[in-house]
Amino acid sequence: QVQLVESGGGLVQAGGSLRLSCAASGRTVSRYGWFRQAPGKEREFVATITWSTGFTGYADSVKGRFTISRDSAKNTMYLQMNGLKPEDTAVYYCAAGSSYNYWGQGTQVTVSS
């Protein structure tokens, strides 16, 4: 089992920045990611990272604005979000596992215009 706890969400003005954290515990898995779900919309992929290599991937909508990273010593994954837009407003979830089998509880990000 893997336990994931997100933190760092909040309210920010358009153009601002936030950094989300996802603390992981339990067994080690190779792939971690961030997803988000806006009101009335389906959950969508945001970014992914391979823990061992640091290889990353991003959704086109966030490429160049968001950066996913991990700190192996702290067993924590991050999502640095810059240049935030109102359309980034959503509940952000971290996930882990080869099929994203494990999920955190989510953290709300609200971007005001």
N, C-alpha and C positions, 0 to 999 in steps of 0.2 A: 504493500500500500504506500501511497504517496499523499502527504498532506500539504496543501498549498494555502497560504494566507496572503491576500493582497492588502496593500495600504498605499496611501499617497494621493487618493482622489480628492476632488474638491471643486470649488467654483473659481473660474479664472476668466478674465476678459479675452476677447479675440486678440490674437497676436502674442499672447502670453505663453508660459511654459509650466509644465508639471512633470514630476518624475514619479512613476509608479514603481512599487516594489512588490516582489512575490517571494516570500520566504518558503523554502521547501524543506520537508523533513520526511523521513522514511527511507525507502529503498531508492537507489540511484536509477534514473532513467536517462535515455540519451537525448530526447527531444523535448523542448519546452516552447511554449508559444503564448502570444497574447491574442485575445479575441475581444470583440465588443458587440453590444446589442443596444441599438437605439429604440426608443418607444415606437411600437407598431412595426418594427422591422425584424428580420431574421438576424441571428447571430452571424457575424462575419469575421473572417481572418484579418489580423492586423500585422503580426510579425512572428517569426520563428527563429530559434537558435538551437544549434546542436551543441550540447554541453561540452563535449570533449574537444571539439575542434574550433568552436566559436563561429562556425559558419552561420550566416544569417540570411533571412529572406523577408521581404516586405510586400504588403499590398500596394498597388499603384497609388492608391489614395493617400498614403502616408509616406511614401518614399521621398527621401530628402528632408523630411520634417521630424520623423520619429527615429529613434535609435534604440535597438534592443541590445542588452549586454548581460553578462553574468559575473558574479564574484564567487568563485569556487570555494574560497576560504569561509565565506559567510553562507554558502548554499542559497544564494539569493539571486534572483533575476530582476532586471530593471527594464523599464520602458521610459526613456527620456522623450518627452513630447514638446517640441518647439513649434512656434508659428501656429498655435491652435486656432481652429475655426469653429464657428457654431455647429457645423455639421459633424464635428468630432464628439459632440455631446452623446454620451452613452454610458452604460455600465460596462466596465472593462473587467475581463476575466483572464486569469492566467490558467494555463493548462499544461499537462505533462504526459509523456508516454508516446509510444510509437503511433498510436491512434488517438492521441489526446484522451486517454482513458480517465485521467484525473483532472478535477477542476476545483478552482477556488470559489469563494462565495461571491466575488465581484466587488468592485469599488466604483462609485459614481463619479463621473467626470462631467462637469457642466461648463460650457463655454458660452459666455454672454456676448452679444454683438454690441 
